Amino acid sequence: MANEKTGKVIWEVNTREKIVALTFDDGPHPVFTPQILDILAKYNAKATFFVAVNKVKRFPAIIIREVKERHEIANLTYNHIYNENITAAKLTSELNQTDEVIKKITGYKPTLYRPVGGLHNDLIINTAIQNGKLVILWSWYQDPQVWRSPAASKISKHIIKGVQPGNIILLHDWNGSEFSETCQTVEALESILIHLKNNGYTCVTVSEMLYRSIKIIPSLFDPIYQ
């Protein structure tokens, strides 16, 4: 895809340092996201949360907690639009509305953007850049496809098997119905973090990994993450 060689689209980073970035999409969830945060805190792991604004409005205390615990909040658009044919004007509106809601709640304006489902083209990339965003995808082999509802053991094995320095790992705050009583991500997360810790890895935010590995600092990089 165009622009990927410019550093404006990030799949992962080339580094020898044993750092990885855990990313969580589609939250916050009122039950599972706090459980995820508890597990991350237990292992002193940081993560980046690409949030859905309809849930941010319903559960603002959760993203306030995420920021207080030094995780990163990122933009997943306002209406969770999965459409490669979105116009530049519509995407700009989505990005700006999302930023406004997050900044009002946390005081922090996101610098990172992930297209829903990773669906992107030149228009999406260029529009994001024009709005001061870096487009963040994920290491292509580090997607356990939770939308297929795999067992927790399959999620953890998939990630552990492929982990390498500089990976951006795709996870979700929840999967299936919002009213599900269990979440495979929560069930898999602790075993993933144990493996990473035992093998010398540190989990950092996407922005921290970019800064530490290739010295990219988004134009709106917030001081709390430096």
C-alpha positions in Angstrom: 0.0 0.0 0.0 1.2 3.5 -0.8 2.6 5.6 2.1 3.7 2.5 4.1 7.4 3.2 3.3 7.0 6.7 4.7 6.4 5.6 8.2 2.8 6.9 8.1 1.4 3.3 8.2 2.9 1.1 10.9 2.5 -2.6 11.0 5.4 -3.3 13.4 8.9 -1.9 14.0 12.3 -3.3 13.2 14.1 -3.5 16.5 16.4 -5.8 18.5 15.0 -4.6 21.8 12.6 -7.1 23.2 9.6 -4.9 23.3 6.1 -5.5 21.9 2.9 -3.4 21.8 -0.4 -5.0 22.9 -3.3 -3.3 21.3 -7.0 -3.7 22.2 -9.8 -2.7 19.9 -13.5 -2.0 20.3 -13.6 -1.2 24.0 -14.2 -0.2 26.7 -16.3 -3.0 27.9 -17.9 -2.5 31.4 -16.8 -5.9 32.7 -13.9 -7.2 30.6 -11.8 -4.0 30.2 -11.4 -3.6 33.9 -10.3 -7.3 34.1 -7.8 -6.6 31.3 -6.5 -3.6 33.2 -6.1 -5.7 36.4 -4.1 -8.3 34.5 -1.9 -5.7 32.8 -1.2 -4.0 36.1 -0.3 -7.4 37.7 2.5 -7.8 35.1 3.4 -4.1 34.8 2.5 -4.2 31.2 1.3 -1.2 29.2 -1.1 -1.3 26.2 -2.8 0.9 23.6 -6.6 0.9 23.5 -8.3 1.8 20.2 -11.6 2.8 21.6 -15.2 2.9 20.2 -16.8 6.3 21.1 -20.2 4.9 21.7 -18.8 2.9 24.5 -16.5 5.6 25.7 -19.5 7.8 26.3 -21.2 5.0 28.3 -18.2 4.1 30.3 -16.0 7.1 30.7 -14.5 6.1 34.0 -12.8 3.2 32.3 -10.8 5.2 29.8 -9.9 7.7 32.6 -8.5 4.7 34.5 -6.6 3.6 31.3 -4.9 7.0 31.1 -4.2 7.1 34.9 -2.5 3.7 34.6 -0.3 5.1 31.7 -1.9 3.2 28.9 -2.5 4.9 25.6 -5.8 5.8 24.1 -6.1 5.8 20.3 -8.8 6.6 17.6 -11.0 3.9 16.1 -13.5 6.5 14.6 -16.7 7.7 16.0 -19.2 5.3 14.5 -17.0 2.3 14.0 -17.3 2.6 10.2 -16.1 -0.4 8.2 -16.1 1.0 4.7 -13.2 1.3 2.3 -15.3 3.8 0.2 -15.6 6.3 3.0 -15.1 9.9 1.8 -12.3 12.2 3.1 -14.9 14.6 4.6 -16.7 11.8 6.4 -13.5 10.3 7.8 -12.2 13.7 8.9 -15.5 14.2 10.7 -15.2 10.8 12.4 -11.6 11.4 13.5 -12.4 14.9 14.8 -15.5 13.9 16.7 -13.7 11.0 18.3 -10.8 13.2 19.3 -13.2 15.7 20.9 -15.0 13.1 23.0 -11.8 11.6 24.2 -10.1 14.9 25.0 -13.2 16.1 26.9 -13.1 13.1 29.1 -9.3 12.6 29.5 -7.7 15.9 28.5 -5.7 13.9 25.9 -6.1 14.1 22.2 -5.2 10.8 20.4 -2.3 10.8 17.9 -2.8 7.3 16.6 -5.6 5.9 14.4 -6.5 2.4 13.3 -9.0 1.8 10.5 -11.8 -0.5 11.6 -10.8 -4.1 10.7 -7.5 -2.7 9.2 -9.4 -1.8 6.1 -7.4 1.0 4.4 -6.5 2.7 1.1 -4.7 5.8 -0.1 -7.6 8.1 0.7 -7.9 6.7 4.2 -4.2 6.9 4.9 -3.8 10.4 3.4 -6.8 11.8 5.2 -5.5 10.4 8.5 -2.1 12.0 7.9 -3.7 15.4 7.1 -5.5 15.1 10.4 -2.2 14.6 12.3 -2.5 10.8 12.7 -0.2 7.9 12.3 -2.1 4.9 10.9 -1.4 1.8 13.1 -2.2 -1.7 11.9 -0.6 -4.8 13.4 1.9 -7.5 12.7 0.1 -9.6 10.1 0.8 -12.9 11.8 -0.3 -11.5 15.2 -4.0 -11.4 14.7 -5.6 -14.4 16.5 -8.9 -13.6 14.8 -11.0 -13.3 17.9 -14.1 -12.6 15.7 -14.0 -16.4 15.0 -14.4 -17.0 18.8 -11.3 -19.2 19.1 -10.6 -20.8 22.5 -8.4 -18.8 24.9 -5.7 -21.4 24.6 -5.7 -21.0 20.8 -5.3 -17.2 21.1 -2.4 -17.5 23.5 -0.6 -20.2 21.5 -1.0 -18.1 18.3 0.6 -15.1 19.8 3.3 -16.9 21.7 4.3 -18.9 18.7 4.9 -15.9 16.5 6.2 -13.3 19.0 9.2 -11.2 17.9 10.7 -7.9 19.0 8.7 -4.9 17.6 5.4 -6.8 17.2 2.2 -4.9 17.3 -0.3 -7.5 18.6 -4.0 -7.3 17.9 -6.5 -8.1 20.6 -10.0 -7.0 21.5 -11.6 -5.9 24.8 -14.5 -8.3 24.0 -15.7 -10.6 21.3 -19.1 -12.0 20.4 -22.1 -10.3 22.0 -21.6 -7.3 24.3 -23.6 -9.3 26.8 -21.3 -12.3 26.8 -20.5 -13.7 30.2 -16.9 -14.7 29.2 -14.2 -13.2 27.1 -11.4 -15.3 25.5 -9.1 -12.3 25.5 -9.3 -12.0 29.3 -8.8 -15.8 29.6 -5.7 -15.8 27.3 -4.0 -12.6 28.5 -2.3 -13.8 31.6 -0.6 -16.7 29.9 0.5 -14.4 27.1 2.0 -12.0 29.6 3.7 -14.8 31.6 5.4 -16.0 28.4 6.5 -12.6 27.4 7.9 -11.8 30.8 9.7 -15.2 31.1 11.3 -14.5 27.7 12.5 -11.1 28.5 9.9 -9.0 26.7 8.5 -5.7 27.9 5.0 -4.5 26.9 4.9 -0.9 26.0 2.4 1.5 24.3 2.6 1.9 20.5 3.9 5.5 20.8 6.6 4.4 23.3 7.7 1.6 21.0 7.9 3.9 18.0 10.0 6.4 20.0 12.3 3.8 21.5 12.9 1.9 18.2 12.8 4.3 15.3 12.5 7.7 17.0 9.1 8.5 15.5 7.3 11.1 17.7 3.7 11.9 16.4 3.2 15.6 16.0 0.6 15.6 18.8 2.6 13.1 21.1 1.4 13.8 24.6 4.0 14.4 27.3 2.5 11.9 29.7 3.8 9.1 27.4 7.3 10.4 27.2 
